[in-house]
């Protein structure tokens, strides 16, 4: 940890308000909360409490990448567990400013960098733990993002979370179906990704709403084995060999399929 910023609590409150609105409700030094009236309650702490036990308590010597770090809540939680290196990335300058301010105020040595999930190859390193939470459904190309995480940055553990809509039940899926078999597409337990053309919850970046079966199938398709499912939307995964076709590249264009 770095030395704690000696800023008085009223100054912390003033600066936190100036950086708002916050999506992460974080208790800063002096009892200052960044989003005390959050529409989801004390978020994301209320969600974190439901799956915190599924992540190693001791991360001493480990490296962590927090993709879509937002205000830095999860980055700081990883640092609390002793992670040696924590890098938070986001493409929103406002979130990055919030995260830097929160970490500085609390005395945590965390690096925050502006980077798109599609540019993960620029990092040139792999991380023991990758957090990919609350990002998938904001992306135009979600499966590409999972492929890139597998190919470029995940070394072992992936902590994944996505908003889900539709059935939470998962049906057994055959390895293949004939062209004339169509009934499974109408089963709500079949992997489905709902596309949001305009807005959902007043957010124009909410592009997708997968059901549970879709989330699990996408993770497997990108080369992540699900080892725990501690919370409705959260999956703890291990990086394994990607199945055939994952992350395929068109040689001529150098683009992901």
Secondary structure, 3 states (H helix, E strand, C coil): CCCCCCCCHHHHHHHHHHCCCCCCCCEECCCEECCCCCCCCCCCHHHHHHHHHHCCCCCECCEEEEECCCCCHHHHHHHHCCECEEEEEECCHHHHHHHHHHHHHHCCCCEEEECCHHHHHHHCCCEEEEEEECCHHHCCCHHHHHHHHHHHHEEEEEEEECCECCCCCCCCCCCCCCCCCCHHHHCCCCCCEEECCCCECCECCCCEEECHHHHHHHHHHHCEEEEEEEECCEEEEEECCCCCCCCCEECCCCEEC
